[in-house]
């Protein structure tokens, strides 16, 4: 019939969204629930990007990247966040990670330049 835990998570998310309550606790629980399910954790990170303050989101993204350093998209997201705040050395480090993970993509070399 389908993935019952996924349906439960979606239902809980919808309940939080409709009630206008802070979703941060729900997303924290979702991320901690299964630390090996990187896709689920990445989706939760993306979903609560708007629910968290910038510093909290960057901290969660850094925590995710410590456990899954081979995620080029997450490094790119973190680099964009640092660039928005003018933290160019940190953004440069993130782009270097992206280039090392995807050496066949010329676009990231151009962004690094």
N, C-alpha and C positions, 0 to 999 in steps of 0.2 A: 504494500500500500504506500510505502514511502518511509522516509527517515523520521521516525517519531521524535527523537531528540531535536532534530532541526525544526520540526513543526512547533515544538514546545518553545524553542528559543525565539522563533519568529513571532509566536503569539505573545510571549512576554515582552518582546521589543515593541510590538504594536500597542500593548497595554501601557507601557511607559510613555510611548509617543503621544497617545491620546490623552493621557492624564497630565501631560506637561510637567511631570516630575523629572528631577535630574536622572539621567540615564547612566551616570558614571559608575554607580555600584553594580548595575547589571553588566556593563561592559567589563569591569574588572573581574567579576565572577566568570564571565564567559572566557576571558583570556587565561585565567588561572586554571580553569576547569580541566583543560587538556593541553598541556604545554607542548605536546608533540604534534598537534594538529595545526601546522603553520598556516594553512589556508584559512581556517576558521579564525585564528588569531589575527591574521592580516585583515580579514573582512571586518572584524570587530574594531581594529585600530582605525580603519577607514571610516567606519560608521560613527565612531565617537569623536572624530576630528573636530566636529562643530560643538560637541558637548563639553570639551575640555578647554582649558586655557592653553595658550601657546606653549608655555613652559612644561605643563603636564603632558601635553601631546608629544613634545619632543623627547621627554624623559621616557615615555612608554615606547616610542619608536626606537630609541637607543637600546632599551631593554630587549625589545624584539630582535634587533640586529645583533646583539651579543649572542643570542641563542641561534639565530639563523643569518649568519654573515654573508651567505651566498645569494641573497635576495637583492638583485640589482634595482628593482623598482622601488623598494623601500629606501635604499641608499639615495636614489634619485629624489624621492620625496623629501628625505631629510636634508639633502643638499639645497633643494628649492626653499625649504623653510628657513634654512640658515641665510640664504641669499636675500630673502625677503627682509630679514632683520639686520642685514649688513654684516653678518659674521662670515666674511669671505674666506678666511683660512679654513674654517670648519666646512664650509660649502665645497672648497677645493678638495679637501680630504675625501669628502663623500663622492665627488665626481671622479676622483682617482680610483676609488673602489669600484665604481660603475664601469670605468674603462677596463680595469683588470678583469672584471667579471664578464664583460662583453667586448672583447678586443676586436671583433669583426664588425662592430657598428661604428661607422665613421662619424655619425652625428655626435656621439658622446665625446669623441676626440675634439671636434669643433667647439663644443660647449666648454670643454676643459681649457681650450686655448683662450 
